[in-house]
Amino acid sequence: MFDVTMAHAATAATVATDAGLGGLILEKAGQYVLIIAFFGSIIWFLRFLYGPKGIFRDPAWDRWNDQARREAELAARDADAQPQAASHAQQPAGAAAPSDGERR
């Protein structure tokens, strides 16, 4: 009789938790949703504290980022300017660009 009562109580408890929020927690998809929401809130909170314009963000990080951005822009300009300078150096000042017939 004790075993039947405990089994019946366990079944009743399972049925009771399958409804509502308990059902969401017990389902595998619901667990994934809660895990994603939990870690998403942690990521958002850390971004709020330390991200761009964050409360605890060190101003040196912004200076380093600005300096790196300026250096990258200068390197890109130099890379673009080198092929143009090389093509201008090969042609005399008064010479026109060769036509298709002259290239062959």
Beta strands, then each sheet from edge to edge (+ up, - down):
end
